[in-house]
């Protein structure tokens, strides 16, 4: 080997070593950053799951939902690009929420016995909305469906599990409450256009809700309050908020069925 070639190899060796050290350092720094993001945002997983569990009165498999949400958080940390995406908390919220809802989607919620009553309530809703040009009150809806207020709320609470998923973008027939969640910065133009259209439909549907229902929806989704916090703001019981929430989701799902 010539002296010149030897000198070149000796010069290249430190450069290759420095490059490898730099790559290893960058990888270790990224892994440390991801671990910190995960640790800092674990409470966000419980917050998201807590809202879902509270809204569905679905407590048996909460740990499964937490596991799914935590996996969503880990995936968010690995995929997050600070130079391209929005702040990590927003990005993680979307991924956690999606993972939790995806876990829910795999489960069957509504008992067969509920479907018959729900069909009757839907027919009553459609008839009253056609007559009056606006969503009916719970009292009118119960009377038209031939149910007591208690039975109406019990059925709507059971149906909420179905309506919750459908209006959160997981049922191809009824998209949309997921529009409350900020979009990823990388969302494609066609997806942005679809989101804008869904937001307009959602806003219209919410405006047509009775005032009390509208307040609960906005506090719960837009302000991100829990059932308990919403109850404190409105000065009524948490169980009553749960009833109003179930009724509001039903009315929104019915309104959105007309426009999708």
N, C-alpha and C positions, 0 to 999 in steps of 0.2 A: 504494500500500500504506500502511495506517495505521501510525502510530508504534507502537501497541500490538502489532500483528501483527509488525512488524519486530523489536521487542524479544523477542517469543516465539521467533522464528526464530533470532535471535542466541543466545538462551539454550539452545535445543535443539541447536544445532550442536556446542558443546563436549560436551554429553551424548552425542550420537551418536558423536562422535569417541572419547570415553573408552570407550564401550561397544565400539566396533570394536577399539580398542587392547587392551582387556581380552580380547576374544575371540581376537585374534591372539596375544596373550601366552599365553593358556591353551592354544591349539593348539600353539604352539611348545614350551611346557613339556611338554605331553603327548608330542609327537614326540620330544623329548629323553629323556623318561623311558622311552618304548618302545625307543629305540635303546640305552639303558643296560641295560634288561632283556635285550635280545637279546644284547648283548656279554657280559654277565655269565653268561648261561646257555648259551652255545655249547658249553662242555664237557659240559653235560647231554645235548646231542644225541649227542655221541660216546659218552657212557656208555650211553645207551639203545640206540643202534645196535650198540655193542660187545657188549652182552648178547645181543641178538637174533642177531647174526652168530655169536657164540661158541656159542650154544645150537643153532644150526642147521647149524654147519660150512658156512656160506654166505658165501664171501668174494669171489666174483667181482664182485658189484655193490654192494659196501659204500658206494662213493661215491654211488651212486643213492639208497641208504637215507639217507645223511647229508644229501643235498639235500632229500629228502622231509621228514626230521626238522627241518631248518632252516626249511623253509617252514611246518611246523607251529608252530615257535617264533615265527616272525614273526606268524602269525595269532593265536597266543595273546597276544602283546604288544598287538596291535591290539584284541583283544576283551576283555582283562582289565579288570575293574571292581573296584578296591581296596575299594570300599564294599560290594560284594555277594559277591565270590568269596573263597575262601581265599587263603593266601599264594601269591604268583606262582609260586614253584618247583613247588608241588603242581599248580597249574593248568597250567603249562607242561609238566610231566611227562606229564600226561594227553593233552594235545594233540600233543606230540611222539611219544609212543608210538602214539597212534592214527594219525598220519600215516605212521609207519614200517610199522605193520602193514597199513595200507591199501595201501601200495606193495607189500608182500609178497603181499597177497591177489590182486593182479592177475597174479601169476605162477603157473605150473604147476610144482610141485615134485617130486612123487613119480613116478619112472619107471614105465612100464607093467609092467616086469618085476618090480617090487617088489610090486605089488598081489596077485599070486597067492600069494606066500609070506605076505604080511600076512593074507590071508583064512585061511590055514591056522593061523597063530599066533592069530588071534582065535577060531577054533573051538576050538583047544586051550585057550586061556584060559577060555572059557565052560564047557568041560567040567570043567576042574580047579576052577574057582570053584564050580561047582554041587556037585561032589563034596566039597570041603573047606570051603566056606562062607567063603573068604577068598582074596585075590589069591595066585596061585601064585608061587613063587620063579622066578628066571630059569632055574635049572638044570632044574626040573620042567617049565617051559614049553617049553624047548628040546627036552627028551626027548619030551614028548607031541607036539610039532610035527614031530618027526623031523629036527631041525636040530642042528648043532653050536652050542656057545655063541657061537663067533665069528660064524657065519651069523645067529644070532638077533640079536645086537647090531648087526650090520651092517644087517639089515632094519629093526630098530627105529630105528636112527639115520636111515635114509632116511625112515621113516614119521614120525619126529619132526617133519619139516617140515609134514606134514599135521596131526598131533595138536597141534602148537604153535599153529597158527592156529585150530583148532576149539575148543580149550579156553580161548582168549583172547578169546572172544566174537565171532569173525568167521565162525562157521559156525552158521547158525540151528538146526541139529540138536543141536549140542553147545556151549553157551555156557561159560564161567566163570572161568578163572584171572585174567581181567581184574578180578575182584572184589577182588584184592589191591590194586589201584590205588584210592586214595581217590576218592570220588565228588565231582563238582562241587557246590558249595553250592546251586546252582540246580536240581539234579536234581528232576524231577517226583515226586510222591508214589508213583505207580504204578511208576516206575523204581526208587525207593528200596525198595519192597516186593519187587520182582523181584530186586534186588541182595541183599537180606537173605536171600531164599529160596535164591539161588545160593550165598551164603556158607555157609549151613547145609549144603547138599549138598556143597559143596567141602570144608568142614571134616570132614564125615563120611567122604568119600572119602579124604582125606589120613590120617585116623586109622587107616584100614584098610590103609594101605600098610605094607610091611615097614619096620622101624625105620630102616634105612640109607637107603631111598628117601625116607622121610618127612623125615629130616634134610636131605637134599639139596634137596628141594622148599622147605622152610621157609627154609633159609639162602639159597637162590638167589632166591626170590620175596619172602618176607616181610622178610628182612634185606637184600635187594638186593645180595647178594654176587655177584661174577663167578665163573665156573668155576674160575679159578685161585685166588681167595680161598677158595672153598668147599673146594677140594682141600687148601689149607694148614690150614684149620680141622680137617678130618677126618683129615689125615695120610696121604692117599693121592694117587695121581697124577691130574693133570688129565684124562688120557684115560679113567681109570676113572670119574671124576665124570661125564664126558660120557656114558659107557655107562649109569650109574645114572640120570642125568637122562632119557635117552631111554626107558629102561625105565619110570621113574616116570610120565612123560607118557603112555605107552601104557596103563599100568594105570589112571591117572586117567580117560583118555578112555573106556576100557572101562566103568569104574564109572559114569561120568556118562551113558553111552549108556543105562544101565538106568533112569535117573531123569529123562530129558528126553523 
